[in-house]
Amino acid sequence: MYYLFLEVYDPAYREDIYLALQSIGIQRAINLDAQNLAAALSDERTFFTGFFKADKIESGSVLLILAQVSSKDKISEFLSNLKEGGVDIDSRNIINLTLIPAALSFSSEHGLQDEEDS
């Protein structure tokens, strides 16, 4: 089992990304609105208003998606599906993806997964 951290930098592709995740069998995920720290630090207004303000700086908004993934192959399929759908992830800063092996995980769908027992 793996844990996916997916940063989405272009909200215009949100629906494409959701569909690509669904196409590889990801039904459960966490969706968080976050802020790109590099963009926030480069914006002079942030220094005067602080990081926590009611109106978001659009250029610094990031969608963070967290999900369990059963295999590395699923991620290759996910990326292929995005490309086939016309999302230019190779030349535009649309997503940043990190996949981390889970030593131990539990969900009602998969039960207890202990990598040491595998």
TORDO-855773 format. One record per atom (N, C-alpha, C, O): atom name; x, z, y. Coordinates in steps of 0.001 Angstrom, whole numbers, plus 524288, in hexadecimal, padded with zeros to 5 digits. Each point is the difference from the previous one (the first is absolute). Layout:
N
 atom    c1    c3    c2
   CA     X     Z     Y
...
END
This chain:
118
 atom    c1    c3    c2
    N 80356 80000 7FB60
   CA 7FCAA 80000 804A0
    C 8037D 80000 804D7
    O 8044A 8022C 7FFF7
    N 7F9D1 7FB64 80420
   CA 802DA 7FF91 804ED
    C 7FC70 80199 80481
    O 7FB39 8002C 7FF7A
    N 80735 800F9 804E9
   CA 7FD08 80131 804B1
    C 8017B 7FC0D 8042E
    O 8049A 7FF40 8012D
    N 7F77F 7FE45 80108
   CA 800B2 7FBDC 803DE
    C 7FF4E 80221 80580
    O 7FC2E 802AD 8012A
    N 8078C 7FC1C 8022A
   CA 7FF9A 800F0 805A2
    C 7FFE3 7FA9D 80282
    O 803D8 7FD21 7FFB6
    N 7F7E2 8017E 802B4
   CA 7FF65 7FADE 80263
    C 7FECD 800A6 805CC
    O 7FBE2 80200 80177
    N 807C5 7FC48 801CD
   CA 7FF45 8002E 805A8
    C 7FE1B 7FAA2 801C7
    O 80274 7FC08 7FED6
    N 7F92F 803DB 803FB
   CA 7FDC5 7FB1F 801E6
    C 80096 7FFE8 805EB
    O 7FDB9 80335 802C4
    N 80560 7F910 7FF24
   CA 80133 7FFC1 8058E
    C 7FC75 7FC50 8030E
    O 7FFDC 8003A 804CD
    N 7FD4F 7FC6B 7F882
   CA 7FC83 7FC5D 802A6
    C 7FA75 800D3 7FDFF
    O 7FEBA 7FE56 7FBAC
    N 7FDF1 80439 80771
   CA 7FAB6 80143 7FE32
    C 7FCA2 7FB35 7FEDE
    O 7FBF8 8007C 7FD6D
    N 80590 7FAF8 80469
   CA 7FD03 7FB41 7FEF9
    C 7FFDB 7FEB4 7FA2F
    O 7FC8A 7FD27 7FE42
    N 8072F 804E5 7FEB9
   CA 80054 7FED9 7FA6F
    C 7FDE6 80468 7FC91
    O 800B8 7FFF2 7FB3F
    N 7FCBF 803C4 8071E
   CA 7FDF8 80486 7FD23
    C 7FC85 7FE5E 7FB73
    O 800B6 801E5 7FBA4
    N 7FB8E 7FAA4 8054C
   CA 7FC62 7FE4B 7FBE6
    C 802EB 7FD21 7FBA7
    O 7FEDA 800D7 7FB68
    N 804E2 7FBCE 805F0
   CA 8031B 7FD39 7FC11
    C 802F7 803D3 7FC86
    O 8005D 7FF41 7FB43
    N 801B8 804C6 8071A
   CA 802FF 803E6 7FD19
    C 7FC75 80322 7FC61
    O 80168 80101 7FB83
    N 7FA07 8008A 80666
   CA 7FC44 802CE 7FCAF
    C 7FE6F 7FCAC 7FB4B
    O 7FFC2 801F4 7FB9D
    N 7FF31 7F911 8054A
   CA 7FE77 7FC87 7FBB6
    C 8046A 7FF45 7FC17
    O 7FF10 7FFDF 7FB49
    N 805C6 7FFA6 806A4
   CA 8047F 7FF5B 7FC82
    C 800E6 804F3 7FCC6
    O 80173 7FFAE 7FB6D
    N 7FDB4 804DA 806E9
   CA 80072 804E6 7FD0F
    C 7FBBD 80057 7FBD5
    O 80103 8019A 7FB95
    N 7FA51 7FCE9 805D7
   CA 7FBAF 80022 7FC4D
    C 800FC 7FC25 7FB81
    O 7FE89 8010F 7FB8B
    N 803EA 7FA88 8059C
   CA 800EE 7FC0B 7FBFA
    C 803EA 801CC 7FBDE
    O 80017 7FDDE 7FBB1
    N 80325 80609 80591
   CA 803B1 8020E 7FC16
    C 7FDFC 80510 7FD81
    O 802D7 802B1 7FD35
    N 7F83F 7FE85 803DC
   CA 7FD8B 80469 7FD68
    C 8004A 80527 802D3
    O 7FEA9 80408 7FDBF
    N 80308 7FBFC 80715
   CA 8002A 804E1 802F6
    C 7FAA2 800E9 80267
    O 7FE59 7FD39 80390
    N 7FEFF 806B3 7FA6A
   CA 7FAC6 80160 801DF
    C 80026 804E5 80363
    O 7FCA0 800C8 80356
    N 80752 80283 7FBC8
   CA 80089 804DE 802F7
    C 804F9 7FFBD 8033E
    O 8043A 7FEF0 7FDF9
    N 7FB37 80208 806FC
   CA 80481 80012 8037E
    C 7FEA3 80363 804AF
    O 7FB71 8010D 8011D
    N 80891 80097 80188
   CA 7FF4F 802FB 804D5
    C 80189 7FC6B 8047B
    O 803FD 7FD53 7FFCF
    N 7F8CF 802B0 8042B
   CA 800C1 7FCAB 80488
    C 8009D 80389 804C7
    O 7FC61 802DA 8015F
    N 8082C 7FCFD 8012B
   CA 80106 80350 80489
    C 80180 7FCBC 804B6
    O 802E2 7FC2F 7FF81
    N 7FB35 80544 804FB
   CA 801DA 7FDA4 804D6
    C 804C8 8030D 801BE
    O 7FFDA 804CB 80059
    N 80460 7F872 800BF
   CA 804EB 80283 80167
    C 80242 7FD43 804CA
    O 7FDC9 7FC3B 80201
    N 806A1 805BD 7FFBF
   CA 80298 7FDB2 80483
    C 805A1 7FEC8 7FE9F
    O 802BD 8033B 7FDB9
    N 7FEF3 7F820 803A8
   CA 8055E 7FE51 7FF32
    C 8036E 802E4 803EC
    O 7FF8D 7FF22 804B6
    N 803CF 80439 7F96D
   CA 80339 80333 80374
    C 803A7 7FCB2 80359
    O 800D8 8013A 80492
    N 80152 7FAA2 7F93C
   CA 80381 7FC96 80301
    C 7FD23 7FD90 8049D
    O 80220 7FFBB 8044E
    N 7F90C 7FE7C 7FAD2
   CA 7FCF1 7FDB6 80440
    C 7FE9D 8041E 8040B
    O 80013 7FEF1 804B1
    N 7FEA7 805C4 7F97F
   CA 7FE97 80435 80399
    C 804A1 80196 8035E
    O 7FF5A 800FC 804A9
    N 8053F 7FF46 7F919
   CA 8049B 80192 802F5
    C 801C0 7FBD6 803DF
    O 80271 80137 803F7
    N 7FC51 7F9E6 7FAE3
   CA 80192 7FBD4 80391
    C 7FC2C 7FF5F 80485
    O 80125 7FD32 803BC
    N 7FA5C 80557 7FBFF
   CA 7FC0F 7FFAC 80413
    C 800CF 8047C 803DD
    O 7FF95 80491 7FE8E
    N 8018F 7FA25 80647
   CA 80113 803FF 803F9
    C 7FB5F 803AE 800CE
    O 800C3 80494 80143
    N 7FA76 7F97E 7FE08
   CA 7FB6A 8034D 800D7
    C 7FFE8 8049B 7FC3D
    O 7FE01 8042B 80152
    N 8042B 7FB19 7F9F2
   CA 7FFF4 80420 7FC16
    C 802EF 804D3 801DD
    O 7FE6F 80469 7FEE6
    N 805DB 7FAB7 803F1
   CA 80310 80469 801D4
    C 7FCF7 8035C 803DF
    O 800F6 804B1 8006F
    N 7FB6A 7F8EF 80257
   CA 7FD0A 802E4 803E6
    C 7FADF 80222 7FDE2
    O 7FE0E 803F4 801EE
    N 7FFB7 7F97A 7FA1C
   CA 7FAEE 801B4 7FDFB
    C 80065 802DD 7FAD8
    O 7FC4C 802A2 7FE6D
    N 80819 7FCEC 7FEE9
   CA 800A2 80283 7FAEA
    C 7FE1C 7FC74 7FBA4
    O 7FD69 7FC12 800FB
    N 803E0 80551 7FA44
   CA 7FE7A 7FCD8 7FB7E
    C 7FA3B 80092 7FEC4
    O 7FD91 7FC4A 7FE24
    N 80037 8083C 802D6
   CA 7FAA1 8010A 7FE8B
    C 7FC84 7FF3F 804B9
    O 7FFB9 8035E 8036C
    N 7FDA2 7F838 7FCC0
   CA 7FC6E 7FEF6 8043D
    C 7FB28 7FD64 7FDD4
    O 80024 7FDBD 7FBC2
    N 7FBB1 8028D 80709
   CA 7FAFD 7FE21 7FE07
    C 7FFFC 7FA14 7FF3F
    O 7FE1C 7FE1B 7FC01
    N 803EE 7FEFC 807B6
   CA 7FFFF 7FA4C 7FF70
    C 80531 7FE3D 7FDAD
    O 8042D 80129 80213
    N 7FB78 7FC01 7F98F
   CA 804B1 7FE5B 7FD40
    C 802BF 7FB9F 802E9
    O 7FD80 7FCD3 8029B
    N 80793 80309 7FCF1
   CA 80307 7FB99 801EC
    C 7FF91 7FBD5 7FBCB
    O 80230 8009B 7FBC2
    N 7FB0E 7FB39 8055A
   CA 7FEE7 7FC0E 7FC09
    C 804EB 7FDD4 7FD80
    O 80013 7FF1D 7FB46
    N 8040C 80002 807C4
   CA 804B6 7FDB2 7FDCA
    C 802A7 803A3 7FC1F
    O 8032B 7FE38 7FCDA
    N 7FBA1 806D5 8034C
   CA 80275 803B0 7FC79
    C 7FC93 801B1 7FB79
    O 801A2 8032E 7FCC9
    N 7F98E 7FAB4 802EB
   CA 7FC75 80193 7FBD3
    C 801A7 7FDA0 7FACF
    O 80178 7FB6F 7FFB0
    N 7FE42 807C6 7FC43
   CA 80164 7FE5B 7FABE
    C 7FBD7 80215 7FC4C
    O 7FE18 8045E 800A7
    N 80084 7F880 7FB7B
   CA 7FC90 801C1 7FBDA
    C 80374 8016D 7FB66
    O 8032D 7FCD3 7FE4A
    N 7FC41 807E4 7FFB1
   CA 8030E 801CC 7FB8E
    C 7FC59 8007F 7FB5C
    O 7FC15 802C7 8003E
    N 80539 7FA7D 7FB7C
   CA 7FCDF 8002B 7FB42
    C 80356 80267 7FBB1
    O 80469 7FE53 7FF11
    N 7F971 8059D 7FE55
   CA 802A7 802AD 7FBB8
    C 7FCAD 7FF5C 7FB1B
    O 7FB3D 800AA 80029
    N 80753 7FE07 7FB73
   CA 7FD07 7FF3F 7FB2F
    C 80387 80088 7FB3E
    O 804B7 7FF18 80047
    N 7F8E5 80266 7FB57
   CA 802BF 7FFE8 7FB06
    C 7FFD9 7FA6F 7FDDE
    O 7FC08 7FD50 80061
    N 80860 800FF 7FD5E
   CA 8006B 7FAC8 7FDBC
    C 8023F 8009E 7FA84
    O 803B6 802F2 7FF32
    N 7FA10 7FA4F 7FD18
   CA 80195 800B5 7FA8C
    C 80536 7FD75 7FEA3
    O 802AE 801DD 7FC78
    N 7FEDB 7F9E9 8063B
   CA 804E9 7FD60 7FEA1
    C 8023A 7FCFF 804A1
    O 7FD40 7FECF 803C3
    N 807C1 80002 7FBDF
   CA 80299 7FCDF 80409
    C 7FDBB 7FA7E 8002F
    O 7FFB1 7FD9D 8042A
    N 7FEB8 80064 7F748
   CA 7FDC6 7FABB 7FFBE
    C 7FB36 7FF7C 8037C
    O 7FF07 7FBD4 80230
    N 7FE06 80852 7FE54
   CA 7FB5E 7FFE7 8035C
    C 8017B 7FEE3 805AF
    O 7FD1B 7FD5F 802CD
    N 80762 8049E 7FEE1
   CA 801AD 7FF25 80564
    C 8019D 7FA55 800D3
    O 7FED0 7FDB2 8040D
    N 803E2 8000E 7F81F
   CA 80161 7FA73 80057
    C 7FB11 7FCAB 8005C
    O 7FFC9 7FC43 80304
    N 7FC4B 8051A 7F9E9
   CA 7FB04 7FD38 8001D
    C 7FD52 800B1 8054C
    O 7FDDC 7FC45 80226
    N 80243 80878 7FFF1
   CA 7FDBF 80123 80528
    C 80271 7FC8F 80434
    O 7FD3C 7FDA1 80324
    N 807FF 8021E 7FCE6
   CA 802BD 7FCD5 803E9
    C 7FEBE 7FA34 7FF53
    O 7FF40 7FD3B 803DB
    N 80083 800F1 7F758
   CA 7FE92 7FA86 7FEEE
    C 7FA84 7FECE 801F0
    O 7FF0C 7FBE0 80247
    N 7FD58 807C2 7FCCF
   CA 7FAA1 7FF38 801C5
    C 7FFAA 7FFA6 805EA
    O 7FCFE 7FCDF 80213
    N 8060C 8064C 800A6
   CA 8000D 7FFAF 805BA
    C 801FD 7FAB0 801CA
    O 7FDB3 7FD8A 8036F
    N 806A0 800B4 7FA34
   CA 8023E 7FAED 8017B
    C 7FC33 7FB8E 7FEDD
    O 7FF55 7FC7A 80333
    N 7FE2F 803B3 7F840
   CA 7FC30 7FBF6 7FE98
    C 7FB50 8000B 803AE
    O 7FD87 7FBF6 800D8
    N 80141 80897 80155
   CA 7FBB8 80080 803B1
    C 80175 7FE6E 80589
    O 7FCD0 8006D 80393
    N 80805 7FDC1 7FD27
   CA 801AA 7FE22 80526
    C 8025B 80429 80381
    O 800AD 7FF16 804AC
    N 80097 80575 7F932
   CA 8026B 80426 80321
    C 805E4 7FF3D 7FFC7
    O 8025E 80073 7FBD6
    N 7FFFA 7FE68 8089B
   CA 80591 7FEAB 80053
    C 8035E 804EB 8003B
    O 8022E 8014D 80416
    N 7FE39 8016B 7F77B
   CA 802EA 804EC 7FFDB
    C 805E5 7FF2C 7FFFB
    O 802EF 803AE 800FC
    N 7FEDF 7F786 7FDE8
   CA 8059E 7FF05 7FFC2
    C 80286 7FF53 8055C
    O 80496 80149 800AC
    N 7F887 7FCBD 8031A
   CA 80270 7FF02 80514
    C 7FDA1 8031D 80484
    O 80207 7FFD5 8045B
    N 7F9B7 80300 7FAA8
   CA 7FD94 80330 80414
    C 7FFF0 805AE 7FE52
    O 7FF87 80129 7FB5B
    N 800F0 80256 80852
   CA 7FFF7 8059C 7FEED
    C 7FA59 801DC 7FF6B
    O 7FDBC 80243 80397
    N 80010 7FCBB 7F7CF
   CA 7FA99 8016C 7FEF6
    C 7FFBC 804FD 7FCCB
    O 7FCE0 8037A 80121
    N 80671 7FCDF 7FAD6
   CA 7FFF8 804A2 7FC9E
    C 80581 801D9 7FEE3
    O 803C8 7FD10 80072
    N 7FC92 807DA 7FE1A
   CA 804BC 80259 7FDD7
    C 7FE26 80316 7FB46
    O 7FC79 8033D 8006D
    N 805E8 7FBC3 7FB0D
   CA 7FE1F 80231 7FB23
    C 8045B 8030B 7FD54
    O 80472 7FE2E 7FFB8
    N 7FA46 80674 7FE54
   CA 803A2 80324 7FCEC
    C 7FD1B 801EF 7FB2D
    O 7FB9A 801EB 80056
    N 806F2 7FD8C 7FB34
   CA 7FDC6 801CB 7FB13
    C 803A1 80415 7FDB9
    O 804A8 7FF03 7FF4D
    N 7F93B 80598 7FF8A
   CA 80322 80462 7FE1A
    C 7FE17 8018C 7FA95
    O 7FB4D 800A0 7FF31
    N 8084E 80000 7FD0D
   CA 7FE55 801CF 7FAD5
    C 7FDDF 8058E 80054
    O 80240 8035D 80299
    N 7F973 7FD88 7FAC4
   CA 7FD9D 80531 7FFF2
    C 801BD 802D6 7FB0C
    O 7FEDF 7FE36 7FBAE
    N 803D4 80624 804E4
   CA 801B2 8030E 7FB80
    C 7FB56 8026A 7FD3A
    O 80002 8009F 7FB3C
    N 7FC04 800BC 807CF
   CA 7FB54 80265 7FDDE
    C 7FB6D 7FE7D 80378
    O 80063 80048 804C9
    N 7FB50 7FE20 7F8DB
   CA 7FB5D 7FEBF 80310
    C 7FB22 80144 7FCDB
    O 80023 80048 7FB33
    N 7FB98 80078 80790
   CA 7FB05 80107 7FD76
    C 7FBAB 7FD6B 80319
    O 7FFF1 80028 804CE
    N 7FC7E 7FD81 7F86B
   CA 7FB19 7FE31 80241
    C 7FBF8 8001D 7FBA1
    O 80165 7FFD1 7FB67
    N 7F9AB 8007D 805FF
   CA 7FBED 80002 7FC00
    C 7FFE7 7FACC 7FD1A
    O 7FE5E 7FFB9 7FB7D
    N 80362 7FC2F 80723
   CA 80010 7FACA 7FDA5
    C 80445 7FF68 7FBE0
    O 7FF11 7FDBF 7FBDB
    N 805B4 8044E 80547
   CA 8047C 7FF4E 7FC88
    C 8019D 804F3 7FD21
    O 80336 7FFC3 7FC6D
    N 7FAA8 804AA 8050C
   CA 80191 804F0 7FD99
    C 80565 801A4 801E7
    O 801DD 7FE21 80405
    N 8009E 8055B 7F915
   CA 8052E 801EF 80162
    C 8041A 7FC20 7FE1B
    O 80029 7FEA8 7FB63
    N 80316 7FF98 8081E
   CA 8043A 7FC56 7FED1
    C 8051A 802C9 80116
    O 80140 80119 80483
    N 801B8 80011 7F765
   CA 80517 8029D 80080
    C 80428 7FC2B 7FE28
    O 80042 7FEBD 7FB5E
    N 802FC 7FF6B 80838
   CA 803ED 7FC0B 7FEC7
    C 8042D 80207 7FC36
    O 8025D 7FCE9 7FD2D
    N 7FE8F 8082A 802BB
   CA 803DC 8022C 7FC61
    C 7FE2A 7FF8D 7FA65
    O 80335 7FFA6 7FC6F
    N 7F7A3 8005C 802B6
   CA 7FDDD 7FF91 7FAB6
    C 7FFD1 7FA5B 7FE16
    O 7FF32 7FF0E 7FB5B
    N 8018D 7FD2C 80832
   CA 7FF99 7FA70 7FE86
    C 804B3 7FE12 7FD17
    O 80036 7FB6E 7FE85
END
